[in-house]
Amino acid sequence: MFYYITNTWEKIIASLYCTMWKHKNIVPILLVLGIISALLALFAVSSWWWVFLVVFVWLGITTWGSFDVRQSYFTDVFYKKQRESRRRIALTFDDGPTPMTLEILTLLKQYQAKATFFCIGKQINKHPDIFRKIIEEGHTIGNHTMNHSKGFGFLNAHQVEQEIDSCDASINDIVPHKPRFFRPPFGVTNPSVAKAVQETKHHVIGWSNRSLDTLITDENKIFDRVSRRLVPGDIVLFHDTSNKTLRVVVRLLEYMQQENFESVTVDELLNLQAYEH
């Protein structure tokens, strides 16, 4: 009984946090605080530092919400399976397909592991046969925009929507699938991304275990970073773009085998539909 009550309260508190910790709820509160602070400062009741503090807090929260995809600050994000009862995780690979994807596929097949590949439209056009092989081998595909623009965070909602739709079109040129999963480049979310995915009806997929394989050069550090934090329900982020990542994934799959972890697709882990039918 005690466990049931405790677990119920945890769910209620988590639900309230997720509901309140949203851009649409935080901004009006900060706006009201800012106006009150400014009025008090104008009438010399308080210092202008309170106004600066509100602005600083707003900038801090907005930046944090934009770059930490797990916060679901601007839009709902699936980043892990909460309370996963089995030792299942989801390996995900961004920025392909590339020739290195073939090596990753061979490795996954060897260890009987499934993964999810978030593909860039222009890479699909460049390597259609590799893209087709991903699906043929039973893995899931997701949308990672058409161009993976370095300025993605500065695009307006219409431009983000175009990036998503163009990638979907590249996918549909090869296979009769429209993916429901979308991963924004760099994990950036903002009001433009939120508005775009509301129009396109995609699920935004984040991660709970980030390898940083495009930033860290030491393979041991990448492996340690992922393996030491690995827990059931994790969505792990890699990139199928380098030999370095390939060697780390070899070690990780061996480790997972020893620790009885199973790699499944994101749709299987989260019990969501991967494609629009």
Secondary structure, DSSP 8 states (H G I E B T S, - for coil): -HHHHHHHHHHHHHHHHHHHSSHHHHHHHHHHHHHHHHHHHHTTSS-THHHHHHHHHHHHHHHHHHH-GGG-SSS-EE-B-TT--SSEEEEEEEEE--HHHHHHHHHHHHTT--EEEEE-HHHHHH-HHHHHHHHHTT-EEEE--SS--TTGGG--HHHHHHHHHHHHHHHHTTSS-EE-EE--GGG---HHHHHHHHHHT-EEE--SEE--TTT---HHHHHHHHHHH--TTBEEEEETT-HHHHHHHHHHHHHHHHTT-EE--HHHHHT--SEE-
